[in-house]
Amino acid sequence: MARIDLAASLGDARARVAAETPVEEREPAMFARLTRKDTRIRADQDAALTALARTVMRRRARKVERITENTLIRIAIDLLLSHADELRGSTEDELRKSVTSALRDLRTSDVAQSGPADATDSGSSDLRGSEGSGVPDLRVSDAPASVDAGPRQAAPGIADTVADGGLVFARAGVSR
């Protein structure tokens, strides 16, 4: 009786199936479609951004997409660009105040139109400024007061940070 080489036959069958099956061109992962942009952020911004990303990840109802620091940075950029016509000033503080005052005005008009029942939504962000800092407090109410970022792992779509004095160097993916 002749010996049949099953391994070779199976390999041939797999090769035929692979050749006959059309290759699906999948869209690259989201982080691969983005442009890398480097920016410097303050250490307090880095800690708050890390805490906010963790909080948002925990409270998601549907776990469809991973929410990272870069996701939040892209959202902040979109928000800034949507209010670009309200940017006024020649310093960082002046520019920040011009945009955040426009956001406060928008929020105030939304609350006035929606009535008192909607104004007490505990899941909404607080846009009140910190005492004398000129920096709006954008923390969500259930975010931890202090953050221990712990060791960070490099992964696509997550901000890579390196301490540099009082600033943190972050690489953020920015949409084209």
C-alpha positions as CSV (number, residue, x, y, z in Angstrom):
1,M,0.0,0.0,0.0
2,A,1.3,3.4,-0.9
3,R,2.0,6.0,1.8
4,I,0.0,9.2,1.6
5,D,1.8,12.3,2.8
6,L,-1.0,14.0,4.8
7,A,1.1,17.0,5.8
8,A,1.9,17.8,2.2
9,S,-1.7,17.3,1.1
10,L,-3.0,19.5,3.9
11,G,-0.4,22.2,3.1
12,D,-1.5,22.0,-0.6
13,A,-5.1,22.3,0.3
14,R,-4.4,25.3,2.6
15,A,-2.4,27.0,-0.2
16,R,-5.3,26.5,-2.7
17,V,-7.9,27.9,-0.3
18,A,-5.7,30.9,0.5
19,A,-5.2,31.5,-3.3
20,E,-8.9,31.3,-4.0
21,T,-10.0,33.4,-1.1
22,P,-10.1,37.1,-1.9
23,V,-7.8,39.2,0.4
24,E,-9.9,41.6,2.4
25,E,-8.3,45.0,2.6
26,R,-8.9,46.0,6.2
27,E,-8.7,49.6,7.2
28,P,-5.6,50.3,9.4
29,A,-6.1,50.7,13.1
30,M,-7.1,54.2,14.2
31,F,-3.8,55.1,15.7
32,A,-2.1,54.2,12.4
33,R,-4.3,56.7,10.5
34,L,-3.3,59.6,12.7
35,T,-0.5,62.1,12.4
36,R,2.0,62.3,15.3
37,K,2.3,65.8,16.9
38,D,4.6,66.6,19.8
39,T,3.5,69.0,22.6
40,R,4.6,70.0,26.0
41,I,2.1,69.9,28.9
42,R,2.4,70.8,32.5
43,A,2.8,68.0,35.1
44,D,-0.7,68.9,36.6
45,Q,-2.2,68.6,33.1
46,D,-0.6,65.2,32.7
47,A,-1.9,63.9,36.0
48,A,-5.4,65.3,35.4
49,L,-5.5,63.9,31.8
50,T,-4.4,60.4,33.1
51,A,-7.1,60.5,35.8
52,L,-9.7,61.6,33.4
53,A,-8.9,59.0,30.8
54,R,-9.1,56.3,33.5
55,T,-12.4,57.6,34.8
56,V,-14.0,57.8,31.4
57,M,-12.7,54.2,30.6
58,R,-14.3,52.9,33.9
59,R,-17.7,54.6,33.5
60,R,-18.3,53.7,29.8
61,A,-21.6,52.0,29.3
62,R,-20.5,50.4,26.0
63,K,-16.9,49.3,25.6
64,V,-16.7,49.8,21.9
65,E,-13.6,51.9,21.7
66,R,-10.6,52.4,24.1
67,I,-10.5,55.9,25.5
68,T,-6.9,57.1,25.9
69,E,-5.2,60.3,26.8
70,N,-4.7,60.9,23.1
71,T,-8.5,60.5,22.6
72,L,-9.1,63.2,25.1
73,I,-6.4,65.4,23.5
74,R,-8.0,65.0,20.1
75,I,-11.4,66.0,21.6
76,A,-9.9,69.0,23.3
77,I,-8.3,70.1,19.9
78,D,-11.7,69.6,18.2
79,L,-13.3,71.8,20.8
80,L,-10.7,74.5,20.5
81,L,-10.9,74.5,16.7
82,S,-14.7,74.8,16.9
83,H,-14.3,78.0,18.9
84,A,-11.3,79.3,16.9
85,D,-13.2,82.5,16.0
86,E,-13.4,83.4,19.7
87,L,-9.7,83.2,20.3
88,R,-8.4,86.6,21.4
89,G,-5.1,87.5,23.0
90,S,-1.3,87.3,22.7
91,T,-0.5,85.1,25.7
92,E,-1.5,81.6,26.7
93,D,-3.6,82.9,29.6
94,E,-5.4,85.5,27.4
95,L,-6.1,82.8,24.8
96,R,-7.4,80.4,27.4
97,K,-9.6,83.0,29.0
98,S,-11.1,84.0,25.6
99,V,-12.1,80.4,24.8
100,T,-13.2,79.3,28.3
101,S,-15.3,82.5,28.8
102,A,-17.1,81.6,25.5
103,L,-17.6,78.0,26.8
104,R,-18.9,79.4,30.1
105,D,-21.3,81.7,28.3
106,L,-22.5,78.8,26.1
107,R,-23.0,76.6,29.2
108,T,-24.8,79.3,31.0
109,S,-27.2,79.8,28.1
110,D,-27.8,76.0,27.8
111,V,-28.6,75.8,31.6
112,A,-30.9,78.8,31.4
113,Q,-32.8,77.2,28.5
114,S,-32.9,73.7,30.0
115,G,-34.2,74.7,33.4
116,P,-33.0,73.9,36.9
117,A,-33.6,70.1,36.7
118,D,-30.9,69.7,34.1
119,A,-28.5,72.2,35.7
120,T,-27.7,69.7,38.5
121,D,-26.4,66.9,36.3
122,S,-23.7,65.2,38.4
123,G,-22.0,63.7,35.4
124,S,-21.2,67.0,33.7
125,S,-17.8,68.7,33.7
126,D,-17.2,71.7,35.9
127,L,-15.9,74.7,33.9
128,R,-15.2,76.9,36.9
129,G,-11.7,78.3,37.1
130,S,-9.2,77.3,39.8
131,E,-8.5,80.0,42.4
132,G,-6.4,82.7,40.6
133,S,-4.9,80.3,38.1
134,G,-6.9,81.2,35.1
135,V,-7.0,77.5,34.3
136,P,-10.5,76.0,34.0
137,D,-11.3,73.1,36.3
138,L,-12.4,70.4,33.8
139,R,-12.2,67.5,36.1
140,V,-15.2,65.2,36.3
141,S,-16.8,65.0,39.8
142,D,-15.8,61.4,40.4
143,A,-12.1,61.8,39.4
144,P,-9.6,61.1,42.1
145,A,-8.1,64.1,43.9
146,S,-4.5,62.9,43.7
147,V,-3.2,60.7,41.0
148,D,-0.3,58.2,41.1
149,A,0.2,57.6,37.5
150,G,2.5,54.6,38.2
151,P,4.6,53.0,35.6
152,R,3.6,53.8,32.0
153,Q,3.7,51.3,29.2
154,A,4.3,52.4,25.7
155,A,1.4,51.4,23.5
156,P,-0.1,52.8,20.2
157,G,-2.6,55.5,20.8
158,I,-1.3,56.4,24.3
159,A,0.6,59.5,25.1
160,D,4.3,58.8,25.7
161,T,5.6,61.2,28.4
162,V,9.0,62.1,29.7
163,A,9.4,64.5,32.6
164,D,11.4,67.6,31.8
165,G,11.5,70.1,34.6
166,G,8.0,71.3,35.4
167,L,6.7,70.2,32.0
168,V,5.9,66.9,30.6
169,F,6.7,66.1,27.0
170,A,3.8,64.3,25.4
171,R,3.4,62.8,22.0
172,A,-0.2,63.1,20.9
173,G,-1.9,61.6,17.8
174,V,-3.7,64.4,15.9
175,S,-6.3,63.7,13.3
176,R,-5.6,64.9,9.8
